[in-house]
Amino acid sequence: MDELKSSRKPFEISKWAVWEAWEKVRANKGAAGVDGVSIEEFEKDLRGNLYKIWNRMSSGTYFPPAVRAVRSRSRTAAAPEF
């Protein structure tokens, strides 16, 4: 007989933690990521999008996209050497 897969996820991440993270992003007026999805677009299917993120994170298959590079202003003073 085939073994049944466990319904338990490899990573214990609560849906509440994902919701709280979303609240912080929204409060900070988070900018669109490298995928170009704005807060407004994400909210159109908020429940579905948050579920997808939670499901992938808790199953270990979520890999966040690369972070956008932001050029910083050059300093006028020399940077300390380490």
PyMOL Python script that loads the backbone (N, CA, C, O; Angstrom):
from pymol import cmd

cmd.read_pdbstr("""\
ATOM      1  N   MET A   1       0.827  -1.173   0.000  1.00  0.00           N
ATOM      2  CA  MET A   1       0.000   0.000   0.000  1.00  0.00           C
ATOM      3  C   MET A   1       0.884   1.253   0.000  1.00  0.00           C
ATOM      4  O   MET A   1       1.918   1.282   0.667  1.00  0.00           O
ATOM      5  N   ASP A   2       0.480   2.286  -0.745  1.00  0.00           N
ATOM      6  CA  ASP A   2       1.255   3.522  -0.801  1.00  0.00           C
ATOM      7  C   ASP A   2       1.202   4.256   0.538  1.00  0.00           C
ATOM      8  O   ASP A   2       0.189   4.254   1.236  1.00  0.00           O
ATOM      9  N   GLU A   3       2.326   4.880   0.867  1.00  0.00           N
ATOM     10  CA  GLU A   3       2.354   5.682   2.087  1.00  0.00           C
ATOM     11  C   GLU A   3       1.625   6.986   1.844  1.00  0.00           C
ATOM     12  O   GLU A   3       1.732   7.581   0.772  1.00  0.00           O
ATOM     13  N   LEU A   4       0.888   7.422   2.842  1.00  0.00           N
ATOM     14  CA  LEU A   4       0.200   8.703   2.746  1.00  0.00           C
ATOM     15  C   LEU A   4       1.169   9.817   3.103  1.00  0.00           C
ATOM     16  O   LEU A   4       1.975   9.687   4.025  1.00  0.00           O
ATOM     17  N   LYS A   5       1.082  10.896   2.373  1.00  0.00           N
ATOM     18  CA  LYS A   5       1.926  12.040   2.679  1.00  0.00           C
ATOM     19  C   LYS A   5       1.386  12.731   3.926  1.00  0.00           C
ATOM     20  O   LYS A   5       0.176  12.821   4.129  1.00  0.00           O
ATOM     21  N   SER A   6       2.293  13.208   4.742  1.00  0.00           N
ATOM     22  CA  SER A   6       1.903  13.947   5.933  1.00  0.00           C
ATOM     23  C   SER A   6       1.354  15.303   5.517  1.00  0.00           C
ATOM     24  O   SER A   6       1.890  15.943   4.613  1.00  0.00           O
ATOM     25  N   SER A   7       0.288  15.741   6.176  1.00  0.00           N
ATOM     26  CA  SER A   7      -0.273  17.054   5.869  1.00  0.00           C
ATOM     27  C   SER A   7       0.497  18.149   6.596  1.00  0.00           C
ATOM     28  O   SER A   7       0.227  19.335   6.405  1.00  0.00           O
ATOM     29  N   ARG A   8       1.445  17.758   7.420  1.00  0.00           N
ATOM     30  CA  ARG A   8       2.245  18.717   8.165  1.00  0.00           C
ATOM     31  C   ARG A   8       3.284  19.345   7.253  1.00  0.00           C
ATOM     32  O   ARG A   8       3.894  18.667   6.426  1.00  0.00           O
ATOM     33  N   LYS A   9       3.476  20.630   7.410  1.00  0.00           N
ATOM     34  CA  LYS A   9       4.461  21.365   6.612  1.00  0.00           C
ATOM     35  C   LYS A   9       5.830  21.269   7.290  1.00  0.00           C
ATOM     36  O   LYS A   9       5.908  21.193   8.516  1.00  0.00           O
ATOM     37  N   PRO A  10       6.910  21.272   6.497  1.00  0.00           N
ATOM     38  CA  PRO A  10       8.248  21.177   7.084  1.00  0.00           C
ATOM     39  C   PRO A  10       8.637  22.391   7.936  1.00  0.00           C
ATOM     40  O   PRO A  10       9.466  22.269   8.838  1.00  0.00           O
ATOM     41  N   PHE A  11       8.049  23.552   7.659  1.00  0.00           N
ATOM     42  CA  PHE A  11       8.360  24.761   8.416  1.00  0.00           C
ATOM     43  C   PHE A  11       7.092  25.268   9.076  1.00  0.00           C
ATOM     44  O   PHE A  11       6.069  25.461   8.418  1.00  0.00           O
ATOM     45  N   GLU A  12       7.167  25.479  10.376  1.00  0.00           N
ATOM     46  CA  GLU A  12       6.010  25.970  11.119  1.00  0.00           C
ATOM     47  C   GLU A  12       5.950  27.492  11.019  1.00  0.00           C
ATOM     48  O   GLU A  12       6.583  28.197  11.804  1.00  0.00           O
ATOM     49  N   ILE A  13       5.198  27.985  10.066  1.00  0.00           N
ATOM     50  CA  ILE A  13       5.003  29.422   9.877  1.00  0.00           C
ATOM     51  C   ILE A  13       3.508  29.665   9.976  1.00  0.00           C
ATOM     52  O   ILE A  13       2.724  29.090   9.221  1.00  0.00           O
ATOM     53  N   SER A  14       3.120  30.516  10.905  1.00  0.00           N
ATOM     54  CA  SER A  14       1.691  30.751  11.095  1.00  0.00           C
ATOM     55  C   SER A  14       1.169  31.714  10.028  1.00  0.00           C
ATOM     56  O   SER A  14       1.887  32.585   9.537  1.00  0.00           O
ATOM     57  N   LYS A  15      -0.075  31.529   9.698  1.00  0.00           N
ATOM     58  CA  LYS A  15      -0.713  32.453   8.759  1.00  0.00           C
ATOM     59  C   LYS A  15      -0.780  33.844   9.379  1.00  0.00           C
ATOM     60  O   LYS A  15      -0.732  34.855   8.678  1.00  0.00           O
ATOM     61  N   TRP A  16      -0.891  33.879  10.703  1.00  0.00           N
ATOM     62  CA  TRP A  16      -0.933  35.163  11.397  1.00  0.00           C
ATOM     63  C   TRP A  16       0.378  35.935  11.189  1.00  0.00           C
ATOM     64  O   TRP A  16       0.346  37.154  11.015  1.00  0.00           O
ATOM     65  N   ALA A  17       1.515  35.257  11.203  1.00  0.00           N
ATOM     66  CA  ALA A  17       2.816  35.907  10.985  1.00  0.00           C
ATOM     67  C   ALA A  17       2.893  36.504   9.580  1.00  0.00           C
ATOM     68  O   ALA A  17       3.437  37.593   9.393  1.00  0.00           O
ATOM     69  N   VAL A  18       2.351  35.792   8.600  1.00  0.00           N
ATOM     70  CA  VAL A  18       2.336  36.302   7.227  1.00  0.00           C
ATOM     71  C   VAL A  18       1.437  37.541   7.160  1.00  0.00           C
ATOM     72  O   VAL A  18       1.776  38.520   6.496  1.00  0.00           O
ATOM     73  N   TRP A  19       0.299  37.495   7.845  1.00  0.00           N
ATOM     74  CA  TRP A  19      -0.623  38.644   7.865  1.00  0.00           C
ATOM     75  C   TRP A  19       0.048  39.855   8.507  1.00  0.00           C
ATOM     76  O   TRP A  19      -0.059  40.968   7.992  1.00  0.00           O
ATOM     77  N   GLU A  20       0.741  39.645   9.634  1.00  0.00           N
ATOM     78  CA  GLU A  20       1.413  40.755  10.306  1.00  0.00           C
ATOM     79  C   GLU A  20       2.515  41.357   9.426  1.00  0.00           C
ATOM     80  O   GLU A  20       2.704  42.573   9.418  1.00  0.00           O
ATOM     81  N   ALA A  21       3.234  40.519   8.695  1.00  0.00           N
ATOM     82  CA  ALA A  21       4.258  41.017   7.775  1.00  0.00           C
ATOM     83  C   ALA A  21       3.615  41.867   6.684  1.00  0.00           C
ATOM     84  O   ALA A  21       4.144  42.916   6.314  1.00  0.00           O
ATOM     85  N   TRP A  22       2.470  41.410   6.168  1.00  0.00           N
ATOM     86  CA  TRP A  22       1.743  42.173   5.157  1.00  0.00           C
ATOM     87  C   TRP A  22       1.324  43.536   5.707  1.00  0.00           C
ATOM     88  O   TRP A  22       1.455  44.551   5.023  1.00  0.00           O
ATOM     89  N   GLU A  23       0.824  43.557   6.935  1.00  0.00           N
ATOM     90  CA  GLU A  23       0.395  44.811   7.564  1.00  0.00           C
ATOM     91  C   GLU A  23       1.553  45.803   7.646  1.00  0.00           C
ATOM     92  O   GLU A  23       1.360  47.001   7.435  1.00  0.00           O
ATOM     93  N   LYS A  24       2.750  45.312   7.951  1.00  0.00           N
ATOM     94  CA  LYS A  24       3.931  46.182   8.028  1.00  0.00           C
ATOM     95  C   LYS A  24       4.290  46.737   6.659  1.00  0.00           C
ATOM     96  O   LYS A  24       4.610  47.918   6.526  1.00  0.00           O
ATOM     97  N   VAL A  25       4.238  45.884   5.640  1.00  0.00           N
ATOM     98  CA  VAL A  25       4.545  46.342   4.275  1.00  0.00           C
ATOM     99  C   VAL A  25       3.550  47.414   3.850  1.00  0.00           C
ATOM    100  O   VAL A  25       3.935  48.448   3.304  1.00  0.00           O
ATOM    101  N   ARG A  26       2.282  47.164   4.102  1.00  0.00           N
ATOM    102  CA  ARG A  26       1.243  48.126   3.712  1.00  0.00           C
ATOM    103  C   ARG A  26       1.387  49.430   4.488  1.00  0.00           C
ATOM    104  O   ARG A  26       1.246  50.506   3.907  1.00  0.00           O
ATOM    105  N   ALA A  27       1.664  49.357   5.783  1.00  0.00           N
ATOM    106  CA  ALA A  27       1.832  50.559   6.601  1.00  0.00           C
ATOM    107  C   ALA A  27       3.014  51.396   6.129  1.00  0.00           C
ATOM    108  O   ALA A  27       2.981  52.624   6.209  1.00  0.00           O
ATOM    109  N   ASN A  28       4.057  50.731   5.638  1.00  0.00           N
ATOM    110  CA  ASN A  28       5.244  51.435   5.138  1.00  0.00           C
ATOM    111  C   ASN A  28       5.092  51.857   3.690  1.00  0.00           C
ATOM    112  O   ASN A  28       6.018  52.410   3.094  1.00  0.00           O
ATOM    113  N   LYS A  29       3.922  51.597   3.125  1.00  0.00           N
ATOM    114  CA  LYS A  29       3.657  51.918   1.712  1.00  0.00           C
ATOM    115  C   LYS A  29       4.737  51.292   0.833  1.00  0.00           C
ATOM    116  O   LYS A  29       5.358  51.963   0.008  1.00  0.00           O
ATOM    117  N   GLY A  30       4.945  49.995   1.031  1.00  0.00           N
ATOM    118  CA  GLY A  30       5.970  49.257   0.300  1.00  0.00           C
ATOM    119  C   GLY A  30       5.899  49.476  -1.195  1.00  0.00           C
ATOM    120  O   GLY A  30       4.815  49.550  -1.775  1.00  0.00           O
ATOM    121  N   ALA A  31       7.042  49.577  -1.804  1.00  0.00           N
ATOM    122  CA  ALA A  31       7.133  49.780  -3.248  1.00  0.00           C
ATOM    123  C   ALA A  31       7.006  48.449  -3.976  1.00  0.00           C
ATOM    124  O   ALA A  31       7.206  47.383  -3.395  1.00  0.00           O
ATOM    125  N   ALA A  32       6.675  48.531  -5.238  1.00  0.00           N
ATOM    126  CA  ALA A  32       6.611  47.325  -6.064  1.00  0.00           C
ATOM    127  C   ALA A  32       7.980  46.670  -6.093  1.00  0.00           C
ATOM    128  O   ALA A  32       9.007  47.349  -6.106  1.00  0.00           O
ATOM    129  N   GLY A  33       7.985  45.358  -6.103  1.00  0.00           N
ATOM    130  CA  GLY A  33       9.246  44.620  -6.144  1.00  0.00           C
ATOM    131  C   GLY A  33       9.752  44.469  -7.561  1.00  0.00           C
ATOM    132  O   GLY A  33       9.282  45.149  -8.473  1.00  0.00           O
ATOM    133  N   VAL A  34      10.713  43.577  -7.745  1.00  0.00           N
ATOM    134  CA  VAL A  34      11.277  43.364  -9.071  1.00  0.00           C
ATOM    135  C   VAL A  34      10.231  42.810 -10.036  1.00  0.00           C
ATOM    136  O   VAL A  34      10.386  42.917 -11.253  1.00  0.00           O
ATOM    137  N   ASP A  35       9.155  42.212  -9.486  1.00  0.00           N
ATOM    138  CA  ASP A  35       8.089  41.700 -10.356  1.00  0.00           C
ATOM    139  C   ASP A  35       7.139  42.803 -10.808  1.00  0.00           C
ATOM    140  O   ASP A  35       6.284  42.574 -11.662  1.00  0.00           O
ATOM    141  N   GLY A  36       7.285  44.011 -10.235  1.00  0.00           N
ATOM    142  CA  GLY A  36       6.474  45.149 -10.646  1.00  0.00           C
ATOM    143  C   GLY A  36       5.064  45.164 -10.078  1.00  0.00           C
ATOM    144  O   GLY A  36       4.261  46.008 -10.475  1.00  0.00           O
ATOM    145  N   VAL A  37       4.735  44.256  -9.159  1.00  0.00           N
ATOM    146  CA  VAL A  37       3.392  44.200  -8.583  1.00  0.00           C
ATOM    147  C   VAL A  37       3.285  45.254  -7.484  1.00  0.00           C
ATOM    148  O   VAL A  37       4.037  45.225  -6.510  1.00  0.00           O
ATOM    149  N   SER A  38       2.352  46.176  -7.646  1.00  0.00           N
ATOM    150  CA  SER A  38       2.152  47.234  -6.663  1.00  0.00           C
ATOM    151  C   SER A  38       1.285  46.730  -5.512  1.00  0.00           C
ATOM    152  O   SER A  38       0.691  45.654  -5.593  1.00  0.00           O
ATOM    153  N   ILE A  39       1.220  47.515  -4.450  1.00  0.00           N
ATOM    154  CA  ILE A  39       0.360  47.191  -3.305  1.00  0.00           C
ATOM    155  C   ILE A  39      -1.083  47.044  -3.782  1.00  0.00           C
ATOM    156  O   ILE A  39      -1.784  46.115  -3.381  1.00  0.00           O
ATOM    157  N   GLU A  40      -1.518  47.958  -4.632  1.00  0.00           N
ATOM    158  CA  GLU A  40      -2.899  47.939  -5.127  1.00  0.00           C
ATOM    159  C   GLU A  40      -3.186  46.658  -5.917  1.00  0.00           C
ATOM    160  O   GLU A  40      -4.239  46.042  -5.754  1.00  0.00           O
ATOM    161  N   GLU A  41      -2.251  46.270  -6.760  1.00  0.00           N
ATOM    162  CA  GLU A  41      -2.437  45.039  -7.545  1.00  0.00           C
ATOM    163  C   GLU A  41      -2.441  43.812  -6.639  1.00  0.00           C
ATOM    164  O   GLU A  41      -3.242  42.899  -6.838  1.00  0.00           O
ATOM    165  N   PHE A  42      -1.556  43.785  -5.651  1.00  0.00           N
ATOM    166  CA  PHE A  42      -1.465  42.661  -4.728  1.00  0.00           C
ATOM    167  C   PHE A  42      -2.765  42.511  -3.947  1.00  0.00           C
ATOM    168  O   PHE A  42      -3.222  41.396  -3.691  1.00  0.00           O
ATOM    169  N   GLU A  43      -3.361  43.653  -3.568  1.00  0.00           N
ATOM    170  CA  GLU A  43      -4.593  43.636  -2.780  1.00  0.00           C
ATOM    171  C   GLU A  43      -5.806  43.136  -3.565  1.00  0.00           C
ATOM    172  O   GLU A  43      -6.804  42.736  -2.966  1.00  0.00           O
ATOM    173  N   LYS A  44      -5.733  43.153  -4.881  1.00  0.00           N
ATOM    174  CA  LYS A  44      -6.870  42.685  -5.681  1.00  0.00           C
ATOM    175  C   LYS A  44      -7.200  41.231  -5.374  1.00  0.00           C
ATOM    176  O   LYS A  44      -8.367  40.842  -5.427  1.00  0.00           O
ATOM    177  N   ASP A  45      -6.199  40.426  -5.056  1.00  0.00           N
ATOM    178  CA  ASP A  45      -6.409  39.036  -4.647  1.00  0.00           C
ATOM    179  C   ASP A  45      -5.596  38.800  -3.377  1.00  0.00           C
ATOM    180  O   ASP A  45      -4.786  37.875  -3.309  1.00  0.00           O
ATOM    181  N   LEU A  46      -5.819  39.638  -2.382  1.00  0.00           N
ATOM    182  CA  LEU A  46      -5.017  39.608  -1.162  1.00  0.00           C
ATOM    183  C   LEU A  46      -5.026  38.241  -0.497  1.00  0.00           C
ATOM    184  O   LEU A  46      -3.972  37.696  -0.170  1.00  0.00           O
ATOM    185  N   ARG A  47      -6.209  37.693  -0.300  1.00  0.00           N
ATOM    186  CA  ARG A  47      -6.308  36.403   0.379  1.00  0.00           C
ATOM    187  C   ARG A  47      -5.539  35.309  -0.380  1.00  0.00           C
ATOM    188  O   ARG A  47      -4.801  34.531   0.225  1.00  0.00           O
ATOM    189  N   GLY A  48      -5.715  35.257  -1.682  1.00  0.00           N
ATOM    190  CA  GLY A  48      -5.028  34.266  -2.502  1.00  0.00           C
ATOM    191  C   GLY A  48      -3.525  34.469  -2.517  1.00  0.00           C
ATOM    192  O   GLY A  48      -2.765  33.504  -2.428  1.00  0.00           O
ATOM    193  N   ASN A  49      -3.089  35.719  -2.629  1.00  0.00           N
ATOM    194  CA  ASN A  49      -1.657  36.010  -2.661  1.00  0.00           C
ATOM    195  C   ASN A  49      -0.981  35.682  -1.336  1.00  0.00           C
ATOM    196  O   ASN A  49       0.106  35.106  -1.320  1.00  0.00           O
ATOM    197  N   LEU A  50      -1.620  36.045  -0.224  1.00  0.00           N
ATOM    198  CA  LEU A  50      -1.046  35.730   1.084  1.00  0.00           C
ATOM    199  C   LEU A  50      -1.017  34.223   1.322  1.00  0.00           C
ATOM    200  O   LEU A  50      -0.071  33.704   1.914  1.00  0.00           O
ATOM    201  N   TYR A  51      -2.052  33.523   0.862  1.00  0.00           N
ATOM    202  CA  TYR A  51      -2.074  32.067   1.012  1.00  0.00           C
ATOM    203  C   TYR A  51      -0.928  31.435   0.220  1.00  0.00           C
ATOM    204  O   TYR A  51      -0.247  30.538   0.718  1.00  0.00           O
ATOM    205  N   LYS A  52      -0.719  31.901  -1.005  1.00  0.00           N
ATOM    206  CA  LYS A  52       0.368  31.351  -1.822  1.00  0.00           C
ATOM    207  C   LYS A  52       1.721  31.547  -1.145  1.00  0.00           C
ATOM    208  O   LYS A  52       2.550  30.637  -1.119  1.00  0.00           O
ATOM    209  N   ILE A  53       1.934  32.741  -0.598  1.00  0.00           N
ATOM    210  CA  ILE A  53       3.204  33.025   0.075  1.00  0.00           C
ATOM    211  C   ILE A  53       3.358  32.121   1.295  1.00  0.00           C
ATOM    212  O   ILE A  53       4.410  31.511   1.488  1.00  0.00           O
ATOM    213  N   TRP A  54       2.302  32.031   2.127  1.00  0.00           N
ATOM    214  CA  TRP A  54       2.356  31.182   3.321  1.00  0.00           C
ATOM    215  C   TRP A  54       2.615  29.720   2.940  1.00  0.00           C
ATOM    216  O   TRP A  54       3.460  29.054   3.538  1.00  0.00           O
ATOM    217  N   ASN A  55       1.881  29.235   1.947  1.00  0.00           N
ATOM    218  CA  ASN A  55       1.999  27.834   1.540  1.00  0.00           C
ATOM    219  C   ASN A  55       3.418  27.522   1.058  1.00  0.00           C
ATOM    220  O   ASN A  55       3.989  26.494   1.422  1.00  0.00           O
ATOM    221  N   ARG A  56       3.971  28.397   0.255  1.00  0.00           N
ATOM    222  CA  ARG A  56       5.324  28.164  -0.264  1.00  0.00           C
ATOM    223  C   ARG A  56       6.377  28.288   0.827  1.00  0.00           C
ATOM    224  O   ARG A  56       7.331  27.511   0.866  1.00  0.00           O
ATOM    225  N   MET A  57       6.204  29.274   1.723  1.00  0.00           N
ATOM    226  CA  MET A  57       7.173  29.426   2.811  1.00  0.00           C
ATOM    227  C   MET A  57       7.133  28.225   3.747  1.00  0.00           C
ATOM    228  O   MET A  57       8.181  27.704   4.127  1.00  0.00           O
ATOM    229  N   SER A  58       5.943  27.783   4.121  1.00  0.00           N
ATOM    230  CA  SER A  58       5.846  26.690   5.092  1.00  0.00           C
ATOM    231  C   SER A  58       6.212  25.339   4.488  1.00  0.00           C
ATOM    232  O   SER A  58       6.543  24.404   5.217  1.00  0.00           O
ATOM    233  N   SER A  59       6.156  25.230   3.164  1.00  0.00           N
ATOM    234  CA  SER A  59       6.546  23.959   2.541  1.00  0.00           C
ATOM    235  C   SER A  59       8.010  23.972   2.097  1.00  0.00           C
ATOM    236  O   SER A  59       8.534  22.948   1.657  1.00  0.00           O
ATOM    237  N   GLY A  60       8.665  25.121   2.209  1.00  0.00           N
ATOM    238  CA  GLY A  60      10.076  25.216   1.846  1.00  0.00           C
ATOM    239  C   GLY A  60      10.316  25.429   0.369  1.00  0.00           C
ATOM    240  O   GLY A  60      11.432  25.230  -0.110  1.00  0.00           O
ATOM    241  N   THR A  61       9.283  25.832  -0.367  1.00  0.00           N
ATOM    242  CA  THR A  61       9.451  26.040  -1.811  1.00  0.00           C
ATOM    243  C   THR A  61       9.410  27.508  -2.202  1.00  0.00           C
ATOM    244  O   THR A  61       9.405  27.825  -3.391  1.00  0.00           O
ATOM    245  N   TYR A  62       9.380  28.409  -1.228  1.00  0.00           N
ATOM    246  CA  TYR A  62       9.346  29.846  -1.533  1.00  0.00           C
ATOM    247  C   TYR A  62      10.758  30.378  -1.620  1.00  0.00           C
ATOM    248  O   TYR A  62      11.543  30.243  -0.682  1.00  0.00           O
ATOM    249  N   PHE A  63      11.071  30.970  -2.725  1.00  0.00           N
ATOM    250  CA  PHE A  63      12.351  31.618  -2.920  1.00  0.00           C
ATOM    251  C   PHE A  63      12.069  33.035  -3.372  1.00  0.00           C
ATOM    252  O   PHE A  63      11.669  33.247  -4.517  1.00  0.00           O
ATOM    253  N   PRO A  64      12.267  34.013  -2.497  1.00  0.00           N
ATOM    254  CA  PRO A  64      11.944  35.386  -2.860  1.00  0.00           C
ATOM    255  C   PRO A  64      12.765  35.842  -4.054  1.00  0.00           C
ATOM    256  O   PRO A  64      13.908  35.420  -4.229  1.00  0.00           O
ATOM    257  N   PRO A  65      12.178  36.707  -4.876  1.00  0.00           N
ATOM    258  CA  PRO A  65      12.928  37.211  -6.026  1.00  0.00           C
ATOM    259  C   PRO A  65      14.097  38.081  -5.565  1.00  0.00           C
ATOM    260  O   PRO A  65      14.150  38.525  -4.418  1.00  0.00           O
ATOM    261  N   ALA A  66      15.005  38.306  -6.465  1.00  0.00           N
ATOM    262  CA  ALA A  66      16.168  39.138  -6.163  1.00  0.00           C
ATOM    263  C   ALA A  66      15.730  40.532  -5.744  1.00  0.00           C
ATOM    264  O   ALA A  66      14.682  41.025  -6.160  1.00  0.00           O
ATOM    265  N   VAL A  67      16.540  41.142  -4.928  1.00  0.00           N
ATOM    266  CA  VAL A  67      16.259  42.497  -4.464  1.00  0.00           C
ATOM    267  C   VAL A  67      16.725  43.480  -5.524  1.00  0.00           C
ATOM    268  O   VAL A  67      17.774  43.296  -6.141  1.00  0.00           O
ATOM    269  N   ARG A  68      15.930  44.530  -5.728  1.00  0.00           N
ATOM    270  CA  ARG A  68      16.333  45.555  -6.689  1.00  0.00           C
ATOM    271  C   ARG A  68      17.527  46.318  -6.155  1.00  0.00           C
ATOM    272  O   ARG A  68      17.572  46.680  -4.979  1.00  0.00           O
ATOM    273  N   ALA A  69      18.474  46.553  -7.009  1.00  0.00           N
ATOM    274  CA  ALA A  69      19.649  47.341  -6.627  1.00  0.00           C
ATOM    275  C   ALA A  69      19.283  48.813  -6.621  1.00  0.00           C
ATOM    276  O   ALA A  69      18.618  49.305  -7.532  1.00  0.00           O
ATOM    277  N   VAL A  70      19.719  49.504  -5.594  1.00  0.00           N
ATOM    278  CA  VAL A  70      19.480  50.939  -5.490  1.00  0.00           C
ATOM    279  C   VAL A  70      20.822  51.601  -5.327  1.00  0.00           C
ATOM    280  O   VAL A  70      21.597  51.254  -4.435  1.00  0.00           O
ATOM    281  N   ARG A  71      21.091  52.544  -6.181  1.00  0.00           N
ATOM    282  CA  ARG A  71      22.371  53.242  -6.128  1.00  0.00           C
ATOM    283  C   ARG A  71      22.331  54.267  -5.004  1.00  0.00           C
ATOM    284  O   ARG A  71      21.385  55.047  -4.903  1.00  0.00           O
ATOM    285  N   SER A  72      23.349  54.265  -4.165  1.00  0.00           N
ATOM    286  CA  SER A  72      23.412  55.234  -3.079  1.00  0.00           C
ATOM    287  C   SER A  72      24.276  56.416  -3.501  1.00  0.00           C
ATOM    288  O   SER A  72      25.100  56.322  -4.411  1.00  0.00           O
ATOM    289  N   ARG A  73      24.063  57.514  -2.822  1.00  0.00           N
ATOM    290  CA  ARG A  73      24.863  58.699  -3.122  1.00  0.00           C
ATOM    291  C   ARG A  73      26.294  58.470  -2.660  1.00  0.00           C
ATOM    292  O   ARG A  73      26.538  57.804  -1.653  1.00  0.00           O
ATOM    293  N   SER A  74      27.221  59.024  -3.400  1.00  0.00           N
ATOM    294  CA  SER A  74      28.624  58.870  -2.996  1.00  0.00           C
ATOM    295  C   SER A  74      28.902  59.803  -1.831  1.00  0.00           C
ATOM    296  O   SER A  74      28.327  60.887  -1.733  1.00  0.00           O
ATOM    297  N   ARG A  75      29.760  59.380  -0.980  1.00  0.00           N
ATOM    298  CA  ARG A  75      30.120  60.193   0.186  1.00  0.00           C
ATOM    299  C   ARG A  75      31.196  61.192  -0.189  1.00  0.00           C
ATOM    300  O   ARG A  75      32.010  60.952  -1.080  1.00  0.00           O
ATOM    301  N   THR A  76      31.183  62.309   0.505  1.00  0.00           N
ATOM    302  CA  THR A  76      32.247  63.292   0.283  1.00  0.00           C
ATOM    303  C   THR A  76      33.457  62.953   1.158  1.00  0.00           C
ATOM    304  O   THR A  76      34.595  63.251   0.796  1.00  0.00           O
ATOM    305  N   ALA A  77      33.202  62.331   2.305  1.00  0.00           N
ATOM    306  CA  ALA A  77      34.295  61.921   3.188  1.00  0.00           C
ATOM    307  C   ALA A  77      34.719  60.508   2.834  1.00  0.00           C
ATOM    308  O   ALA A  77      33.931  59.722   2.307  1.00  0.00           O
ATOM    309  N   ALA A  78      35.947  60.201   3.124  1.00  0.00           N
ATOM    310  CA  ALA A  78      36.471  58.860   2.834  1.00  0.00           C
ATOM    311  C   ALA A  78      35.800  57.839   3.742  1.00  0.00           C
ATOM    312  O   ALA A  78      35.576  58.107   4.922  1.00  0.00           O
ATOM    313  N   ALA A  79      35.485  56.691   3.206  1.00  0.00           N
ATOM    314  CA  ALA A  79      34.894  55.608   3.988  1.00  0.00           C
ATOM    315  C   ALA A  79      35.966  54.990   4.872  1.00  0.00           C
ATOM    316  O   ALA A  79      37.126  54.908   4.467  1.00  0.00           O
ATOM    317  N   PRO A  80      35.598  54.555   6.071  1.00  0.00           N
ATOM    318  CA  PRO A  80      36.604  53.940   6.935  1.00  0.00           C
ATOM    319  C   PRO A  80      37.092  52.608   6.350  1.00  0.00           C
ATOM    320  O   PRO A  80      36.346  51.888   5.686  1.00  0.00           O
ATOM    321  N   GLU A  81      38.346  52.313   6.614  1.00  0.00           N
ATOM    322  CA  GLU A  81      38.924  51.062   6.141  1.00  0.00           C
ATOM    323  C   GLU A  81      38.864  50.040   7.254  1.00  0.00           C
ATOM    324  O   GLU A  81      39.078  50.365   8.422  1.00  0.00           O
ATOM    325  N   PHE A  82      38.571  48.798   6.888  1.00  0.00           N
ATOM    326  CA  PHE A  82      38.506  47.728   7.876  1.00  0.00           C
ATOM    327  C   PHE A  82      39.555  46.709   7.599  1.00  0.00           C
ATOM    328  O   PHE A  82      39.664  45.722   8.326  1.00  0.00           O
TER     329      PHE A  82
END
""", "prot")
cmd.dss("prot")
cmd.show_as("cartoon", "prot")
cmd.util.cbc("prot")
cmd.orient("prot")
